[in-house]
Amino acid sequence: MPTRIVDIHPHVISTDEKTYPRDPLGGRQSVWSQERPTSYAQLLAAMDEAGVAKAAIVHSSTCYGFDNAYCMDAVAAHPDRFTGVGSVDMLAADAVDRIRYWAARGMTGPRLFTAGSTMQGQGDWLADPRSFAGWECAAGLNLPVCVQMRIEGIQQLNVLIERFPTVRIVIDHLMNPNLEEGPPYAGAEPLLGLAKHDNIYLKLSSVIIRQARAGKATPESFFSRVVDRFGARRIAWGSNFPASPGSLKEIVKDNLQALEWLPEEDKAWIFNRTALQLYPALA
């Protein structure tokens, strides 16, 4: 078991809707953020119970849209434990200004939400040329860019990989491919093929661990392929708490068990060291 765990995918939701009004992307708030709002104080308590040392809080686009205020207020309150991954409208004329503004408030990486629980289809704007100024800004500030997407968006992603080879791109939930058919996981091959690009990193979360138990899939048969192709140094763990059901302690225990077959060195990278490479503010 890793001696120190860092989580790069928890969320926080305030119950104070006056100070932090809801404004979800697409106009539809995620069910989990309505049913399981979790303050940053509650996240801290859950981290202490679960043995999680630090966290890169991922702003909830499906609750707050592009207003990262609560996420960054959490970072300001506990800079020794948190950093922030914010949401920016990369197509907006002021995208560069917004990236710089939120970076000054504790955002150490933007996140682009192009598909997910409230947006089932893959968005078609990921490689829109209007976004390039924002990507250039991220490159200049040395910020990793987190992308939540589906495999259908890889053609768009390839445009960005070629244009911005120095930007570290972190893929949420490994694109959440369908793994039910089991080995050799042909449906995940487009994802695995991205390993040839040194700037592509993977976020191995409780979401994809759950997927790796569906049908004929098993965590060992799938993630052994992922680690073999990418190497543990380009994979970092994220809980997805509280969006995923269960306590953080339960999620940590379950996810550690799912990857217990890995060498200790690989687990140390996945559950700790890669996160610190991506988000040095947590070091």
Secondary structure, 3 states (H helix, E strand, C coil): CCCCEEECCCCCCCCCCCCCCCCCHHHCCCHHHHHCCCCHHHHHHHHHHHCEEEEEEECCHHHHCCCCHHHHHHHHHCCCCEEEEEECCCCCCCHHHHHHHHHHCCEEEEEEECCECCECCCCCCCCCHHHHHHHHHHHHHCCCEEEECCHHHHHHHHHHHHHCCCCCEEEHHHHCCCCCCCCCCHHHHHHHHHHHCCCEEEEEEHHHHHHCCCCCCCHHHHHHHHHHHHCHHHEEEECCCCCCCCCHHHHHHHHHHHCCCCCHHHHHHHHHHHHHHHCHHHC
